[in-house]
């Protein structure tokens, strides 16, 4: 499990980068979903989002799920090319696989150590 | 068999599409010269010059579909333990009855005096489903389970609206629910509140309590749930929802566990759909036809879809009663053209119920539960069963092993090499690498043992020869499908449209 220490994580497996505002899904999440075949971003640049708002919809060969905003604030950027390359979420979730950037403060998030522990405790 | 050999075999037996078999000018029927006056064609803008239909002789068509049918696997071929789908054997007597000329050669627009037998069957079916479920009224209209859900949720909405209770917009749905539940709720614009399951697979009562308030439309609960667990606190759950003014919806997908034992109406449910194609042996798979009648409690009876079948003139010893269509007082209206899937669904299910009778129906559920528990007991030491207690008609185990990269999909595919249909996989979502197994009552102990032996053998193979699982299936007409490619490149046509751009 790859969980960079500079990021914050939610219980629903989004990450938030406090430095850049980047939001995406964790390596644990992409691994659980397996091959991702579809992603649709549900917010536009300039939009205000609240914590928990659905910002994207992701489908894999196993399941579909909503991705929620881990932070509140203004959407300063969206990764426009992502929907053409959903596999990026599998190959590089923390890099090219970023979804949106939020200018604002995180909600209820964990650091990488707490998140890893949380994931290990979910083996059922 | 090595990969090269299996690829050659696949290449040899691949059947072209019917369009590829087409040859210009070839035909199956030679039409006689017209002996009726010709009339003008419709205006040009309604006509097209090009209609690329395949051109073949009758024998070509028959052989093509005969070949394709041999690639198929059905419950008539073998064991089909697809969890939550109740793939029981469908008795062949159903096929006789639904083809009786009196049923087969009738039309829904015939005068009702000429179809009294059909109406009598529908009326009796409504009565039987009421008795089986403990409800006060039943509609036979919905075309399938999800359509039944939508019908039920419409009635729940109509009930609150009729009371002027307009602030109710939240539907409570457990995390183990079928995906159709939130989808049906979404169709009405309600908000879904997910209620987690507790460590025993029951609805988490604390979480439920926190969600219950005066904005709750109701709760949609599958009981037994998709883990195959009967909710041990079902009465508390029902009471909590009712105490906050909500209605209880029962997803009847798993009714095969309850026949003659528990009636959802008696438990306090207000509405439930039946899946005649699961519980009552209407053939399904490959898209239908389904049939999803809905039963309701007293407080929803007036909202049932219209029309229902009723007796409008009582009969006596000499004369049969007169059946006709009747409209409930506050009906939500028609849910389907005509009267539901009559011949394909209702006549078959009616036959099934009539052939079993009350004691036979109870046997069905008892054997369904016994079979599932037998399989669970045989597999418990080999596969992890995260919610391990006495199950109902199905159970869920994990298709993964400590220290191995084998996943549920690999196990499912490998089962095909043992001539079994794989179980449902990756559902419910609350179990990692889920394999959901529902044997149904129609399988004997020998079949269950062969299936358990195969799964135990596969678990050994996962350790000793994992590549056997990774590359499975090996003996089927086609090997491992590329599901990712199929999902990413949505080309469903047999020829590519002009100007098709794969990157779009």
Contacts between the chains, C-beta under 8 A, distances in Angstrom:
chain1	res1	chain2	res2	distance
A	32	B	432	7.6
A	34	B	407	7.8
A	35	B	483	7.4
A	35	B	484	4.3
A	35	B	487	7.9
A	37	B	484	6.1
A	37	B	487	3.7
A	37	B	488	5.0
A	38	B	487	7.1
A	38	B	488	7.8
A	59	B	487	7.5
A	61	B	483	4.7
A	61	B	484	6.0
A	61	B	487	5.9
A	62	B	426	4.3
A	63	B	426	6.5
A	63	B	429	5.8
A	84	B	503	7.3
A	86	B	488	7.3
A	87	B	488	7.9
A	123	B	432	6.7
A	124	B	386	4.1
A	124	B	431	7.0
A	124	B	432	6.9
